[in-house]
Amino acid sequence: MKTNHKIYFKNSSDMGELESNSIDLMITSPPYPMIEMWDVLFSSLNNEIKQALNEDNGKIAFTLMHKELEKVWSEVNRVLKPGGIACINIGDATRKIGRSFQLFPNHVKITNFFQNNNFIELPSILWRKPTNSPNKFLGSGMLPPNAYVTLEHEHILIFRKGDFKRDIEPKSENRYQSAFFWEERNKWFSDIWDDIRGVSQNLNKKNSDQKKLRERSAAYPLEIPYRLINMFSLYKNTVLDPFWGTGTTSLAAMISGRNSIGYEIDSEFMKLFKMNILKIKKLNKDLNNERLNKHINFIKKYRKEVKEPNYNSEEYDFPVITKQETGILLYAINSYSAYKNKLILRYEKFNFDSKMES
């Protein structure tokens, strides 16, 4: 098996390189409107945004910022296959505009757009990222009524294009090989994810260029796109990220045996991506081992507490809970090479010696 990966360094409000109805899954974490680190970017796209911010007109700035994002969402609507899934990691913003502290509900604006543009809203996920900082609370300290609730979560919004599921062959071998474990289903499809922490990109803080890139990236942890890719796509499907940043979605696609396409206006991020590519085979191996070892430990506990599982994996020497899991096959990255404007990865079956004890 092989996968292809392309990056276009341009504004994703025009994805003319992509054919309509050609993308299986879109996963992204866009710039968050009304988060100050993104003011310069949004203002560069529309000077009226800069003017509204200078005049402390938060509502106008908020609306105009989302108008810029909606240009991209319109292109996502065009390129996504009927029945394809769009996943958007977005946080709401709190900010003091003039004398007023207020919430800017980004997830509401994005949801309204997709609801009004040929998408079905599916149950979403709250990604909870608690902080133990003693000064995280805002407002009047211990005195009512002017203290404010602390935002400790972000939203992972999930939409399906059209009112029907993708047309997939019911007994497709690729679909059964792409399955996830029963216990993964129970965790991944919960509406609250509180086991993933926001992580740094392990950049060298002594390197000022890398530090500046990190400050501009707002990258989300690899585990988020990795889960979503496994939840909503099959091997060799194509995953799009129109706000590519440091390339986290592409890395997750590579590890998961999917094709990927990214759009990014800042080509400087390619430096970080190339550094991560050097570790891609190890990342792939570590995540595969982690998934399979977690499954084995789960089965051992399941045997003690419930009963003997009724099915066995066809590819690996361990039991599984349901018949749908018997065909699960993980892939190891064998090699990668650059060809013209794309990266090609080649895979082989991931070998794993479980040696499960009774």
Residue, then its C-alpha position, 0 to 999 in steps of 0.5 A: m500500500k502507498t499514500n500520497h501527501k500534498i501541501y499547497f502554500k496559498n489561501s484555502s479560500d480558493m482550492g482550485e487544485l481540487e476537484s469537486n466531490s473528491i475529499d473523503l474527510m476534512i479535519t482542521s483547527p482554524p485560526y480562532p476569531m477574537i483570540e488576539m494572536w490571530d488579529v494580525l492575520f484576520s486584519s491582513l485579510n480584511n482591513e475593516i476587521k482592523q478598523a473594527l478592533n481599533e474602534d472597540n467594536g467587537k461584534i463587527a470584528f467577530t462577524l467579519m472574521h467569520k466571513e473570512l472563515e466562511k470563504v474556506w468553508s464554502e470551498v470545503n462544501r464544494v470539494l467534500k464528497p456527498g456523505g463526507i465528514a467535516c471535523i473542526n476543532i474550535g475554541d470560543a474566545t473571551r476578551k475585554i473590548g473597551r470596558s466590557f468583558q465578553l464571550f465570542p461563541n465561535h462554535v455557534k457561528i461555524t455551526n450556523f454556517f454548516q447547518n445553512n449550507n447542505f450539512i447535517e450536524l452530528p453530535s459534537i465532542l467537548w475537548r476538555k483541557p483543564t488548567n490548575s493555574p491558581n490565577k485562572f479565574l477572572g473578574s472580582g475574585m470571591l465577590p459576586p456578581n462580577a466573576y466569570v466562568t473559566l473556559e477549559h474546553e474546546h469544541i470538536l464540531i462534526f458535520r456530514k455533507g448531505d442527509f445521507k451516509r457515504d456509499i461504501e460497499p457493505k462487505s469491503e475488505n478495506r473497511y473491515q481492516s480499517a475498523f477500531f477496537w470495541e474499547e476504542r469505540n467506547k472512548w473515542f465516540s464519547d462526547i467528552w474527551d478529557d484524556i488529551r492534553g494540549v501539548s507543545q511541539n517540542l521545539n528548541k526554545k533557544n532557537s528564536d525562529q522555531k519559537k516564533l513559528r510555534e507562537r503562530s501555529a496554535a497546533y493541536p495535539l496529534e492524538i486529535p486528528y489521529r482519532l478522528i481519521n480512524m473514526f471517520s475514514l478508511y485506509k487510502n481515503t483522502v484527508l484535507d486540512p485547509f488550515w495546515g499549520t505545522g502539518t499535524t493532520s498530515l502526520a496523523a494521516m500518514i501514520s494512519g495510512r490515509n492520503s492527505i492534502g494541506y493548505e497553508i499561507d505561511s511556507e515557514f511551517m514546512k521547516l517544522f514539518k520536515m523535522n517531524i517527517l524524520k520521526i514519522k516511522k517511529l511515531n507510526k510504530d509507537l502508536n501502533n504498539e500503543r493501540l495493540n498493547k492497550h487492547i491486550n491489557f483490556i482483554k486481560k481485564y475483560r476476561k477476569e471481570v466479564k467472560e471469555p471473548n468470542y472472536n479472535s483477530e485474523e491478523y494478530d494473536f489475540p481475542v477481540i470482542t466483536k466480529q467486526e474487529t476480527g479483520i483489523l490490520l495496522y500498517a507500518i511505514n516502510s519508506y517515504s520519498a519526495y516526487k515533484n510536489k508530493l510525498i509518497l509513503r509505502y507501507e507493509k503489514f505491521n507485525f506485532d507479537s502479542k504472546m498473550e497469556s491466559 
